[in-house]
C-alpha cells in the first residue's frame, strides 16, 4: 500500500494524472475498507452474543465464488475461525457452530448459551453457500403487533438475531412518519393540517398501508424525532452487517387536507370497512403522483440512505375502483415511475398479500396487468403466506418476476401453539427444486407478530443454507438437545407429539384461540375468537405429562421453562372450552347449583392461567404497557401511548370496533384485569336471570360491556414487569390439580 501511495504522488503522476494508478488505488482501498467493515461488524456481533467466549473466535473475510453469501468454519491455532462474505455470513457461521458443535440456541423465547470452558474443535473445515440472494424479514403488521415500543437496545438484539439466522433483507419502516412530516412541511402543510393524518404508534402498520388515518393520535412531534434517530441507528447497524434494508415508497395515500390545499387533485376516497373513516388516495394519473413519490424518496434518502429496495403495497385489503387491467397496469407503472425518478436503480418490493386475501378480485388478468407494467428486474414479489397457499403456483411464478417464498404463521400476535411444521420443513426445498419456479430468489419470514412458537422460525431459516427438505425426526432431536442442554428421550417424545398435534398444520388457517379471551357468549366462538383446534385436545395431554416429568427431574434451561409454561398454558386454554360447555348447559337447563359450580371453575381456571403466565416475562402485560409509557416525555404523551398499547390488544378500535379480540393475548395481567372481570360481569347477568326468571338481555350486555372495555382502554395502571413465582413449581402444581380431571372430562 505504501508503494502504491508513493507511486501515485510522483511528479510524473501529478503532471499527467495516472488514471490507472488512481483506479487501482481506489479498488484496493475499497476492498480493504469492505473487508475491515465485514470483520469489525462481525467481531462486534460475536462480542455481543457470546461476550465471555468471544476471544476464542477469529473473524475473516471470505470472497464469494457465486456472488451469494458463503461461510467457512475451521479450528486453527486453538481458535475457531469464522469466515464469511458478509457480516451476516459470518454471523451465520457463528450460529452454525453454536448449534452444531456447542449445542446452543438463540431464540426470542428461551436462549441457551451455556458454552463449555474449552470449545469443541471443528475436525474438518465446514463450507456453506446459499442459493438465495434474498432472506427477507418482517411484515408491516409486525411493526405494530410486536415492535411498537422497541428501543435501540431491543432492536440491537433483533438485528443480531436476524444476522445469526441468515437474514439480509429486512423491511425497515421505522421513522417513515418523520419523512412524511418533512415532505408535507416542504409542500406548505401546517401542523394543524396533519394532526388528523398521522396515527398513534400502535397503528402505524395500517397507517403506512393506507388503511386508516389518525387513529390513536394525534402523534407527538417528539415521537417522530426520536424515531428518526432510531431508524438511523437501525439501518446503520443492518448495513454494517451486510443487510440491505427495504425502505418505504409512495403509493398514493395522502392527508384529508390534501383536497383543500390542492382542489384540482384527483383524489379517491377509500374505506377499509373495519370501523374507520375514509382515507384518500391520489390517483396515479395525477401529475402530482410521481412528483410526490420523488419528493418522498429524495427526503428519505437524505435521512436514512438507500439500498434501492422500496416497499409499496397498493390496495392492501381495499378493492380497487375497477378491475380493468389497463387501469391496474397504469397504476403500477406510475408507482414505479415515482420511484424511478428519484432513484434510477429503484427496485419495487411488493407484498403479495392482496393476491391471497382478495382472490375474487385478483384473477390472472388483473395480477398480470399489475405486475407486467414494471420491468422484470425492477420488482420483487413476496409470496407472503406460501406455507398456507403458494400464490406463485397460480400466477406462473409471478409472471417471471423475482420472488421470495415466505412463511406467515402468526396473525394478530395471538398466543397459541401453532405452525405448519411438515410444510415448512419441505416447502422451500420443494419450491426451489420445482422446474416451474422460474425466478425464485429468496426465502423469508412475514409473520404479523413474533416472540412465539420459536421452533417454527428456527425451522424456516434453516433452509438458508440448504436446498433439500429437512428430516424432522433428526432436526427435532437436535432442536431439543440445543434448547434443553441435554439429550432427553422424554422431551424428544414430547416433540413428536407436538409435531402431530399443535404443529400439524391441518384444517385451520392460523392458531386456535381460547374461549377465555373471547367476549363473553353462550356460543363457543365469536367473530375473532376461533376455538376450533386442528387436533383432538386429549392428544396433547401426553406431551404435557412428559414436560412435567422432566420438570420434576431437574430440567431448568430458559427454553425448557418457556416451553413448559407454553404447553401447560395451551392445555388449560383448551380445557376452558370444556368448562364453558358445562356452565352453558347448566344455565340452559336452569340448574342454578351446577351453573354456580361450573362458572366458578371457569373463573378459577383463568386465575390459575394468570398465575402460571406470571412466571415468565414473555407472558406479562406489564412490559408492553411500561415500554409504551417510557416513550412519553410528559404525562399526556405517556397516557396516549398507554391507551394505544391497551387498545390494540383488546378492542383494536373504538367501543364499537368490529375488530375487537383480533389481537387478543393470553398474558398475565390481561387475564386477571380484563378477561376475568368481563366474564364475571357476564356470569352476574346470567345469575340474575336465574333469580328473576327473565331471559338475559344479551344485546344490552353487549352495549354495556363494550363501554366497560372502552373505559379499560383509557385507564392508566401499572402491571408487574418482572416474573413472579417458579415456572417449574407452578406447572407441576397445576398438572396435579387438573390432569386427571381434564382426562376424565375428555372421555365423557
N, C-alpha and C positions, 0 to 999 in steps of 0.2 A: 504493500500500500504506500509506504514511504517513497519507493522508487517511482511509482505512478505519479504521485504528487510532485516529485522533483522534476520529472519529465514535462509535466503539464505547466510548470512555472518557468520553463526555459525561455530565453529571448526569442528563439525561433518560433516557439508556440505562441507567445504573446504577439509576435509580429504578424503571423498569418492565420492564427486560430486553428489549431489542430483539432478538427471536429471528431476525428476518430478517437483521439485521446480523451476528449471530453465525454463522448458517449460511452466509451469503455469504462471510464471512471464512474459514470452515473450508474451503469449496470452493476458493477462490483459493489458500489456503495449501497445501492438499493437492495441487493441480495443480502449484504451484510446486515443492513438495518432490519430487513424482514426476518432474518434468522434470529437476530437479537430480540425482536418483538415476540416471536414464537417461543423462544426459550425462556425469556423473562416472564411472560404472562403465564406460561405453563408451570414454571417453578413457583410462582406466587400461588397458583391454584393448589399445587401439591402441599405447600405450606399451610394453606387454609384448611384443606381436607384432612390431612394427617400430620399436624404440626410436630408431634413427638417423634415421628419416623421420617420426616422429610429429608433429613441429612443422609439417609440410606439410598436415596434416589438421585440419579443423574438425568438431565434432560438434554436432548439433542434434536436438531432439525433433521428431517428426512425429506429428500427430494422425491416427489411423487412421480411414478412412471406413467400413470394413467391420467393424471390431471385431476383425479379424485383423491379423497383423503386415504392415507395409508399410515400404518404404525408398525413399529417393531419393539420387542421387549427381549432383553437378554441380561444375564448375570455376568458382570465383568469387574474384576478387582474389588470384590466384596461389595459391589454396588448393584442396584437394579437400574439398568439403563432403559429409559423410555425415549423412543424416537418417534416423531410424528411430522406430518406435512403441514400441520396447523396446531394451534393451541388445543382445539377440540380433539384432534387426532391424538395428541399427547395425553390429554385427559382421558380419552377412551382407552389408551394403553394402560394408564394407571388403574382404571376401573376393571379392565380385563385381568390385570394382575391381582387386584384385591379380591375379585370374585372367584377366579380360577385357582389361585395359589394360596391366598391368605384366608380364604373362606369368610370374606367380609361382605357388607352390603350397605348401600346408602339409599334410603327412601324417605318420602315425606313422613311416613308413619312407622317409625322404627328404624334405627341405624345401628349396625354392628361394626365397629372399627376396633375390635379387640385384637390388634396385631401382636404377634409374638415378639419378644425382645430380639430374637435372631430371625430375620425374614427368610422365608422359603426361597431356595435357589431355583431359578428357571433353568432346567437341564439343557434345553436347546433353544436357539433363537426362535421367537414367535414372530410371524409376519402376517398382517391382516390388511386387506384392502376392501373398500366399499364400492359397490357398483352404482350407488345412489349419489347424484350431485347434491340433492337436497334432503335434509332431515328436518322437517317442519315442526313447529310447536305453537300451540295456543289457538283459541277461538275468541272472537270478540267477547263472548259471554264470560270467558274465564277471568277477564279483567274486572268483571263486576262480581260474579258469584264467589270468587275466591280471593282476588287480589286488590279489592277496593281500597284497603287500608295499609297496604305494604309500604314499609320504609326501605331505605337503602340496605340496611342490614339483612332484611328478609330477601330482598332482590338479589343480593350477592349470593346467598345460599342457592337460590333458584338458578341463577346463571351457572354456578358451579355444577349443580345437578344436571343441567342441560348439557354442559360440556362432557361430563362423565358418561352421559348416555348418548353421546354422538350427535347431538342436535346442533345444526349450524345455520338454521333459517328460522329465527323466532319472529313472530308478529310483535311489533314494538309500537304501541299506540298510546302509551302514557304521554301526557303533555300535549295531546292534539288540541285540547281546548285553548291552550295558550296561543298556539299557532293561529287558530281561527280568530281569537281576540285581536291579535296584531293585524291580520288581514282586514278584518272589518273596521278596525280603527283607521287604517290607511284609506279605506273606502268612504270614510266620513261618518260611520255609525257611532253614536254616542253610547255611553254605558247603559242609559235607560232603554235604548233600542234593543239591547241584548239580554236584559235581565230575565226575560221570559223564554230565552233561547237555550242557554246552557242548562243542562240537567244537574242534579246532585251527583256526587261521586259514585254512589252505588248503581247509578243508572246509565253510566257512560256507554256501556256496551250497546245499548239500544238507541241512545242519542247519536252515537257515531254512525250507526247503521240507518239513521233517518226514521226510526220508528216513533220517537217521541221528542217533544221539546219541553224544557223547563221543569219536568217533574223532579221533586227532591231539591229544588233550588230555592232562591237564587244562589248561584255559585260564587263564593267569595273570591276576590282577586288574589288574596293570599294563597288560596289553593292553586290557582293557575300558575303563579310564580314559583311556588315550592315544587310543583310537579314538572315545570320546565327544567329546573335543576336536576330533579330526579331522573327525568328522561335522558338528560345529557350524561349522567353517570351510568345509566343502564346501557345505552348504545356504545359508549366508550369502552366499557368492560367487554361487551359482546364482541365488538370489533377487535379488541386486543387478542381475544381467543380465536379469532378467525371466523366468527359468525357474520352473517350478512342479514342485519335486521330488515324486516319488511315494514315500511312506514305507510301511513295512510295517504289516500289521494281523494280528490273531489268527485262526488257522484251526483251532485245537484241539490243536496239538502241545504236550504238557506233559512235565515230567520223570517218570522212572520212580518217583521218590519221592512223586509226587502220590497214588498209590494207597494209600500208607502214611499220609500226612497226612490224606487225605480218603477214608476207606474206602468211603463211600457214593457216591462219584463214579462216574458212568457212563463207564468207560474202555474203549476198544477197542485191542487190540494189532494193529499192522500191520507188515508187513515189506517192504522194498524189493527183496528177493531178490538182492542183489548182494554177498552175503558179510557183511552187517552184521546186528546184532541187531535185535530188535523195537523199534519206537518206540510211543509211546502217544498216542492221540487222545481228547480229551474229547468225548463225544457232544454234538452241537449242541443236543439237547433237555434236557441237564442245565442246571439253573438257573444253575450257576456259569459256563456258557459265555459268555453275554452280559456277565456281571459281570466276568470276566477280560478280555474284549475291551475293555470300557470302561476298566478299570484301566490296561491297556497303552497305549491311545491317550491317556489323560489324562497319564500319565507321559511318554510320548514327546513330546507337545505342549509340556510344560514344558521338556524338554531341547532339542528341535530345532524347535519351532514347527510349523505345518502350513499346507498349501495345499489341504487337504481331499481329496487324492488318496491312496488307500491300496491297496497291492498285497496280494492274498491269493489263494493257489492251493490248491485242495482236491484231494487225492488225486493229487499230482504223481507219475506213474509208479507209483502204487499204486491198485489197483482198489477201489472202494467195496464195503462188505459186501453190498449189494443193488443191483439195477438198477431197483428200484421207483421210478417217477417221483415219487410222493408223498414218499418218504424224501429224495430228492435236492432236491426243492423246499423241504422244511422245513430241510434243511441249509444251503442258500444263504441262505434267509430269516433264519436265526439268525446266520449270519456277518455279514450286513449289519446286523442289529439291534444286534449288538455295536458296530459302527462308529457307527451312527446315535445310539445312546445317549450316546456320548462326543462326537459331532460331528454335529449335525443336517444339516450341509452335506456330509457324507461322500459321496465317490464311489468305488466299488469298481473298481479296475483289475485285470482278470484276464488272466493269460497263457492263451492258448487252446491250449497245448501238449498237454494231455490229450486234446483232441478229435482231434489229429493222431496222437499216439503210441499211443493205445488206441482205435482206431475200432471195434473189435469190440464194445467195451462201450458207447462213447458214440455211440449211434444217435440219430435225430431225437427220439424221445420223451424220452430221458434228457437230451440237451442242452437241449431246450426247457424241461423242468421245472427244470433248474438255473438257467437264465437268467431265466425269466419270473417267478420269485418275488421278484425285485428290481425296483423301479421303473426304467423305461427311462432316465431322466435321472440315475440313481444308479449306473450301471455302464458301464464302457468295456471292450470286448474287444480283446485284442491277437491278431490273426491272425499267429501267431508265425513261421511259415515260409511266407508267402504266395507267395514266389518258387518254392518247391518244390511245395506243394499248397495252393491257396487254399481254406481251410476255409469262408470266407464264402459260397462258391458252393453248398455243400451244406447250409447252415444258414439259408437265406433271409436272408443278410446278418445273421446272429446274431439273427434274430427281432426286428429293429427296434432293437436296442441300438446306440449309437455304437460304432464300431470303427476299428481302425488297421491299415493294410497294412504289414507288417514283412518285412524280409529277415533270414534267419538266417545262411546261408552257411557259417560255420565251426563244426565240432563238436570239442570237446576241446582246442582250441589246437594241433592238428596243423599241421605246417609243410608246406604244399604250394601250388602254383599252382592255383587253382580258383575258379570262380564261374559263375553263370548270366547272362552278360553281356547276351545278347539279351533274356532275360526281364526283367532288371532295367531295361533301357533303355526297355521299353514297359509293364511290369506295372502300376505305379501309375497311369499315364495311362489305360490301358485300364480299370482298375477305376473310376477317377473318372468316366469317360465311359460306363460301363455303367448303363443305366436301372434295373438291379436292385440297385445298390449300396446303396440306402436311406441309412443314416447313416454313410457313410464320412467320418471326420473327421480322419484323420491318416495319416502315414507314419512309418516308423521303422526302427531297427536293433536286432536282438535276437540278435546273434551270441553263441556261447558263449565266444569269445575274440577278442581284437583284436591289432593290431600284425602284420598280414599282409595280403596282397592289397589294398593301398590303393586300387587303381583301382576295385574294386567298391563301396567305401564312398563314394568321391567321386561315382561314378555315381548311386548311390541317392539321396544327399542333394541332387543337382542337381534332383530333382523338387520340392523345396520350393517353388520359385518358378515352376512351370510346370504345365500340365495336358495337354500334348501329348507324345507319345513322343519319345525322344531319338534323333537321327540319329547312329548310332555312327561312320560314316565321318568326319563333321566333328568329333564330340566327341573321338574318339581322337587326331586330329591336334592339337587344342588341348591335350589332356591331355599328350601327348608334348612339345609345344612348351613348356608351362609347367614340366614336370618336368625337361627336359634343357637348358633355357636357349637352345635354338635349334631351327630347323626342320631336321630331318634326314630325308630321304626313306628312308634305310635303316631308321631306327628306326620310321618310320611303317609301313613294310612289315612290320617285325618285329611290331608290334602287331596288324596284320591276321592274322598267323599265330597269335599268342597268342589272339586272338579266336576263331579257328576250331578251336583245339586245347584248351588248358587251360581256356579260359573259354567253351567251347561249351555247357556245362550239360546235356550228354546222358548218358543211361544210368545214371549213378551219383548217389547222393543227396548225398554230400559228397566232398571231395578224396581222391584216391588217396594211399596211404602207400607208403613204400619198404620192401622186404623187409629192409633193413638194420636198421630199428627194431623188427622183429618178434622175438619169442622164437624162437631157432633151431629150424629144422624142415626136413625134406626137401620139405614141401609148399610151394607158392608163396604160401599165405595162412595166417594164423592168425585166431583169433576176432576180434581187434581190429586186425589189420593187413590192411587190404583193399588189394590191389595192383592191382586192375582199373582201367585207365585209360579215359577217355572219348574217346580219340583214339589213333591209331597212333603209337607213340613216335618213329618216324623223322620224322614230320611236324613235330615240334618242333625238329629239328636246324637248319633254315634260320634260325629266329629266333635260335638261339644263334650261328650264323655272323655274323649281322648285328650283334648286340650286341658280339661280339668285334671285328669290323671297326671299329665306332665307338670301341671302347676303344683300338684302335691309332691312331685318328685324333685322339684327344685329348679325347673326351667325359669330363667329370670331375665333374659335379654330384653332389650327395649322392644324389638319386633315381636317377641313372644307375648309380652304383656299387652301390646296393642291388639294382636290377633285374638288373644283370649277374651279381651273385653268385646271386640267386634263380633266374634262368633256368639258369645253369650248374649250380647245385645240383639243379634238377629233372631236367636231362638225366642227370646222374650217378646220381641216385636211381632213375630209371627203368632205367638200364643195369645196376644191381645185380641186377635180376631176370634179365637175360640171363646174367650170370656165375653166379648161383645155379643156373640150369638146367644150365649147363655142368658145375659140380662135382658136382651131384646125379647127372647122367647118368654121369659118370666113376666115382663111388662105386658106383652100382648095377651097372656093368659090371665092377667090380673092377680098374679101371685106376689103379694107385697113382700112376704118374707124372703122368697127366692130372689126377687129383684134387689132388695137391700143387700143381700149376701153377695150376689154376683157383681153388682155395681161397686161395692166396697172392694172386692177382689180386683176389679179393673183399676181402681184408683191406687190400691196397694202396689199393683204391678208397675204403674207409672212411677211411683215413689222409688221402687226398687231399681228400675231402669235408670232413674236420675242418679241414685247413689252409685251405681256401677259406673256410669259415664263420668261421674265426678272424679274418678281415679285416674283419668287420662286427660291431659291438656288438649289433645286432639278433639275431644268431645265436649268442650266447655263453651258456653255462650259468652262468658266474661271477656276473653281476649278479643273476640270480634267487636264488642262494643267499646272496650278500653282502647283498642288500636284506632278505632274511628275517632274517638274523642281526643286522642293525642294530636291529631292534625289541627285541631281548633286552636286559634290564638286568643280567643275570648269565650265567655260563656255562651254567647249567641251562636258562634261557629261550632262549639262543642255540641250544643243541643241539636243543631242542624245535622251534623254528621251522625250523632246517635240515632236521630229519627230515621235517617237513610238506612242505617245498619239494621234497625228493628223492622222497618217496613219491608225491605226486600225479602226477608226470610219468613214473613208472616202473610200480610195482605198483598204485598208486591206493589199495589197501587193505593187507591183511597178506600174508604169504608165499603164501597160497593164494587170493588175490583173483582173482575171475573177470573183473575189470575191468583186469587188467594190460595195459599198452600202449594203453589207450583214449586217454590224453593224451600219447602219445609226441611227442617233439620232435627234429627234426634240428638239434641245437645242437653247436657246437664245445665239447669238454669232455665232453659226454654221449656223443658218438660214440666218443671216444678212451678214456674211463674206464668206460663201461658197456656200450655195444653191441659194440665191438670185442672186449674181453675175453670177453664172453659167446659170441660166435661162435668165438673161438679155443678156448674150452673145448669147444665142440661139435665143431670140427674135430679136436681131440685125441682125443675119444671115437671119432669115425669112423675116424681113422687107426689107433688101437689095434685097432679092429675088423678093419681090413685085415690088421694084423700078426698077430693071434691067430687069425683065421679064424672068430671068433664074431660072430654078429649083434649090432648095437648094442642096448643096453637103453634105449630111449627113455623108458620110464616112470621108470626110476631117474634118468636125466638130468634129467627134468622136476622131480623132487623135489629133486635136488641143486642145480639152477640156481635154483630158487625160493628156497632157503635162502641161496644166494650173493647173490641180488638183495636179499633182506631185510637181509642184512649190509651191503650197499652203502647201502641206505636209511638205516641207522643209523650210518654213518660220519660223520666230520667232516673236511672237507678244503676248502681254498680253491682256486678256479679263477680264471684271468685275468678281469679285469673291463674291460680295455681291448683294443681290437683289435690284431692283430699282422700285419704284412705289408701288401702292396698288393693291393687287390681287383682292380685292373686287371691287374697283372703276373701274379697267381696264376691268374686266369681265362684269360688268354691262354696261359699255360704249360699248363694242363690241357686247353685246346682243342687245342693242338699235340699233346699226348700221346694224347688219347682220340678225337679227332673221326673220323679215318679208321677206326680200329678199331671204333668203335660203328657206323658206317655199314656196314662190311663184315659185322658180325655180324647187323644187322637184315636184310640182304639174304639171309642163309642160310635 
